[in-house]
């Protein structure tokens, strides 16, 4: 019998648990350890953030589902790793602390044969002074709770607009010089613009995009050359076209350093320090690894074998110039090289380097996007890890039959541009591969132009809404859920 422990119940953790339980016999234990009581379909937080959906529309409780499906569950947070065991527990284990109920605050050593670290990012609001969700008229859509607060803030803005003749300012984008997840901010700014237009308040608002991107449409992927309506177009041109059509201004090459009530401070790549006023804002924070510690069987600190901010996996982490980066640097099995029974799919693994070209201000400070960490690759890599563990359990040896690098993996990104089955819209971009291969696709910006394309319109909204329904069905493990691809 094998025991597989999964840290985290987001897209990656939940996906891995579902596939492991479906494909392994009941003699094998699948246990999820997560501080969250609910699963949330994160891509639909955007619609919660404009009031078009409620939190109940994007979440469901984990414990009843896991109990029904035979998956163990402990509502606790991981604290430290003991991959060689310890004097208290000879088997490899983690130390976890319960966060609710009668056991709140109590710690437990949880042993494992295989460990999947799917904890995702720590939302590092603390890395930007004053960037606190719901304070300083500044909001977030990173969780369903944050998004609900943002929707309440939007209602307050709308009331102000109805009573005031003064033009107010909306500011949306990235809230840290190395923030990622520009796609979520891009969706939100388009939805905010759409909602204000529908309510006939758009002419009372100045909407501005602020980002650490060097060009519009970088999205942490160094931009994309894509096919659009029979033409070749850069993602920067597509986003510029969308922004100009909606009268959205933009500030680029900006690293936000501080937020005060109604004022954002930022540094530019030119080394200038500037400010931007706002009345309603939403800035994506930096993503960071969780502050885990790791110890060997003698109690010595071995954190550096497991973590480099996020978890170390089978990537090439050699420090080298940007010109020497290659697609082969990226991991394929998401397995820790020091402890091969530990895996980190989804957002939990440490990227070998950024995808966008690193840029530094004249003051020497980095201002460029970190690699994007999205739902589709999280699901794919989680299933890959689960299938490799299953193969090893069934074959009795390390199989590694399943491999998948972001350098040979595509992603479909559908950015909502307004909610509504008849009046909605979306900007759809399919990218292959996610990490550009500048050698293989030398003439098309590192991507296969036959598999990299974009579209704008109502059909994209229908697809995104269908994905909302389909992936919640899949997450709830309803009949034939496994037929829905990751």
N, C-alpha and C positions, 0 to 999 in steps of 0.2 A: 504493500500500500504506500502511496505517495501523498504527501501533504503540500499543496500549493497555496501559499499565502500571497494575497494581492493587496498592496498598499494603495488606496485611492479607489473611488467609485465614480470617476468621471467617464468620459467617452472611452479612453484606453482601458482603464481598470475594469469597467463594467463589461466592455466587449470581451476582454480576455476571460473574465469569470464565466460569461455566458457560453462561450465556445468550449472552455475546459469542462464545464459541467455537462454540456450536451454530448461531448465526445468521449468522456472518461466514465468508467464504471463507478458505481456507488461506493466501492471499496476505497476509492481515492477521495481525499478530502480537498474541497475548494473553499477557502476562507477569505473573505474580504474584510479588511480593516480600514475604516474611513471615519473621519470626524463628522462627515455630513450624513444627515438622516435621509436626504432626498437625492435622487438623480435629477439633473437638470439638462435639458437640451439647450446648450449655450447659444447656438446660432440664432435662436428666436428671442434671446434677451433684448435684441434691438427693438422688437415689436412691443415688448413689455415696457421698454424705455420711452415709448411715445404714447402709451396708454391703449394700444390696439389689442393687447393681450394682457391677461393677469398672470401672476406667478403660477397659479394653479394650472394654467394652460401649458406650462413648459416643464413642470416637475411632477414627480410621483414618489411616494415613500419606498425606500429600499427594503426595509426589514420584512414586510409581508411577502414581497415578491421572492426574496432570497429564501425565506422559509418554505414557500410553496415549491420552489425549484430545487431545494436541497443544497443550497449554497450557504455556508456559514457566514455570520456577520457579527462584527464587533464595532460599536460606534466609539472609536478611540483614535488617537493620533499617534503616529510613529515618532519615536524620540531618538533612538540609537540602534545601530546595527552590530551584531556579533556574528559575523559570517563563519567563524571557526568554532563557535560555542564559547562557553565561559565556565568558571568554577561553579556557578549556580545552575547552568544548563549546558550539558555537553554537546547537544545538537546545535547547528546553526539556528539563530533566532534573532528576533527584534525585541526591543523594549517598547511597549506601547502604554499610553495613558488614557484611561476612559474619560470622556468629556461630558457624559450625561448620566442620569439615573443614580441608583444607590452606590454604584462604584465610582462615581465621578472623582477624579483626582488620584484614584488607585492606579498603580502600574502593574503590568503583567508581561512576563517573558513568553513570547509566542514562537514556538519552534517551527521549522519548515524544512522540506526537502528542496523546494524551489520557491524563489521569491521574485515576484514581479513588482517593481517600483513604478507605480503609475500615479504618483502624487501630483503631477502637473506642476505649475509654477506657484511661487509665493507672489501675491500681488504686492509689489514693493512700493506702495504709496509713500512710505517713509523716506525713500530715496530722493523725493522732491519736496522741499519744504512747503508746507501749507496745502499739499495735494491730498486732502482728506474727503472722501465721498460724502456728499451732502452738506459740506461746509463751504463757506466763502462763495456761495452760488455756483459751486463746482461739483459735478456729478460723475458717475461711472456707470457703465453697463456690463461690467465684468462678471457680475453675479445677478441672479434674479432679484435679490434683495436690493442691490445697488440700482438695478434698472427700474424697480418700482419707485425708489426715491427720485430717480431722474424724471419719471413720468409726473410725479407730484410737483417737482420743480418746474417742469414745462407748463403745467396748469397755472402755476403762480405767474410765470412769464406772460402767458396769454392774458391773464387778468390785468396785468400791468399795461400790456399793449392796448387793451380795450379802453383803459382810462387815461392813457397818456398820448400826447401829441408828439412827444420826443421819440426819435428813432433809437431803438435799443440794439444792443450788440450780442450776437451769439458767437461763441468761439469753441471749436471742436477740433480735436487732433491728438497729438502725442504729448505726454506730460513729462518726458524725460529725454535727455540727449540720445539715449540708446534704446528707447522704447520700441517694441514691436507691435503687432496686431493693428497696423494701419487700416486693414480691411474693415474691422469692426467700427472704427471711427468714421471711415468713409461711408459705410452703410448708415450710420447714425446721422451724419450731417445731411445726407440726402433725404432721410425720413423726416427729420426736423423741418427741412425746407418744404417738403411736400405737405406736412401737416399744417404749417403756418399758411401756406398758399390756399389750401382747402378751406381754412377758416377765415380767409380774406384778411389776414394779418401780415402777409408777406412784405408789403410795401412799407411796413413800420419797423422792419428788422434789417440790419446789416449782418450777413453771415460770413464768417471767415474760417478758413481751414489753416491750422498751424501744424507743421510737421518737421521732423528731423530728416526727411527725405531730401536728396539732392535734386530730384525731379519728381513731379507729380506721377503717380502710378508706379513708384518704385516698389512699394508694398513689402520691403525687406527682401525682395527677390532680384534686385538689380534691374528692375523693369522687365518688360516683356515685349518682344516683337510678335505681333499676332495678325491673323487674317480677320478682316472685318468687311463684310459686304463685298467680297471679291477683291479687296485691296489689302495691302500690307500697311499696318499702322502700329506705332509704338503705343504702349499703355499710357505713356505720358500724354500723347496726343488725344487719346480717348478720354482720359480723365479731364484734361483741359477743356475738351469739347463739352463734356457734361457740366462742368463747373460754370463755364461761360454761358451755357444755355439756361442755367438756373441762377445766374448772377451771384455766384459764390466767389468771394475773394480768396487769395491764398498767400500764406507766408511759408517759405521753404527754408531748408538749411538752418533750422532753428532748434536749439536745445533748451527746453524749458528748465529753469533752475529753481523757480520760486513762485508760489501762488499766494496772493493776498486778496482780500475781498474786492472783487471787481477789477483786479489787475494781475496780469501774468508777466513775469520777468523771464527773458530768454537771451541766450547768446547766439550769435550768428557765426557761420564759418569764416566770415571776414574778421571775426574777433570783436565785433561791436556788441554792446549790451543794450538791449531795448526792452520796451514794455508794450503790452497790448491791453486795452480796456475791454471789459465784457460785462454783460448782465446775466448771461446764462452760459455755462461752459460744461464741456465733457472732455476730459483728457485721459488717454490711456496711460496707466503707470508703467514703470519698468517691471519686467518679470525677472524673478530671482529664484534660485534653488532654495529649498528648505534647509534650515540650519541643523542638519543631521550630523551625528558623530558616529564613528565606527571604531571598533576595538577588536584586537585579536584575542586568542584564547588565554593569553597571559595578561590581558588588560592594557596592552600597549595601543596607542592611538594609530589607527590605520585609515583614517578618514581620507587621506590623499590617494589611497588605492581605489576608493569607491566614488569620490566626489571631486568635481572640478566646477564648483557652483552647483550644476546639475550632475547627474550620475555619469560616470565614465563608462563607455561601452566600446565596441570594436571599431572605433574611428581612429584616424591618424591625427593625433593632437600635436604633432611636431610644429614648433613655432617656425614660420617661414614667411617670406614676403608674399603679398597679394598675387603677384605675377606667377608664383609657383603653386598656388592653390589649384587643386584638381578635383574633379567629381569623385574620384576614387577615395578621397579623404573621408567620405561620409560612411556611416555604419551600415551593415547589412543584416546583422542578427540581433543587435541591441542587447548584447550579452557582455557582462563585465569580464575583462580579460583575467583579472586576478581571482575572481570567484565565479566560475562559469555556471553556477546554479542561480545566479542573480541576473535579472533582465530589467531594462528600462525603456519601454516603448512610449510613443506619444510625446508629450512635452517634457517628460522626466529626464531624457538623455541630454548630455552636454554636446552641443554642436561643435565640430572641430574648428570652425571659424564662421564668420558671418558670410552671407551670400552677396549682399551689397558691398560695393567697394568701401573700405574703411576711410573715413575722412576726419580730419582734425582741424579745429579752429586755429587761427593765428596765435591763440593763447595756449595751444597745445591740448585742448580738450576734445575728446571724441564726440562727434555729432553725426551719427548714421544709424540706420535701423539694425536691430538684431534680427536673426532669422525668424520668419513667421512660423507660428506653431498652431496649426489648424486641425479641425475635426476629422477631415477625411484621412490624412496621413496617420493620425492618432489611431483611428479604427483599424486601418490596414496593418500598421506595425503591431498593434495589440493582437490581432488574429494571427499574424505571422509568429509572434513569440509563443502564443498558446499552442499553435500547431507544432512548433519545434519541441516544446515540452511534452506534448502528447506523443510525438514520434519517439522521443527519448525514453519515455516511460514504457511504451509498447515494445520498443526494439531492444531495450536494455543497454543502450549506448548513446553517446552524443551524435545525433543525426545531422542537424543543421541542414535539413533538406529544403527548408524554406528561407529564402533570402529576399530582401527588398530594400534598396537604397533610395533615398530621396533624389538620387541622381538618375534613377531609371524608373521613377514613379511619377505619375501625373496627378493633378488635382483640379477639380472643378470648383471654382469660387463663384458663388452667386450672391452678389451684393444687393440687398434690397434697396430700392430707390423710392419706395412708397408702397403702403399697404392698400390692398383692395382687389377683389377678384375681377372687377371691371375697370378700375382706375389705377391699379397698382403698376409697378414697374421694377425692373432690376437690371443691373449691369452684370452680365455673365462673362467670365473669363475662364477658359480651360487651358491649363498650362502643362506642357510635357517637354522635358522633365522639370520637377520643382527646382532642383539645383541645376543651373545651366551647365551643359557640357560644351565648352567652347571649342573643343577639338572635333568632336563628332558633328556638331552643328555650327561650324565656323562662320558660315555666311548668314545665319539667321539668329544671331544673338544668343547662341547656346541652346536654342529650343528647336524642336521639330515643328516647322510651320504648318505641317499637315494636321498636327494634333494640338496646335495652340491657336485659339481663335476667340473672338469676342462677339457679344451681341448686346443690344439694349432694347428693352421693351416689356410689354405685359406678359409675354410667354415666360420670361425669366421669373416673374413673380409667381406664376402658377407652379413652376418647377420648384421654387424655394418653399412654397406652401405645401406642396406635395411631399417634399423631403421632411418637412416638419411633422406631417402626419405619419409618413412611412417610418421615420427613424424613431419616433416615440413608440410605434407599434413594435418595431424591432427591439428597442430597449426594454419594453415590457414583456418581451419573450412570448408574444402571442403566436398563434398557430402559423407555422412555416416562416417564422421570423428570420431564420438563417438563409432564406432565399434572397433576402434583400442584401445587396453587396455593401461592403464597408464604405 
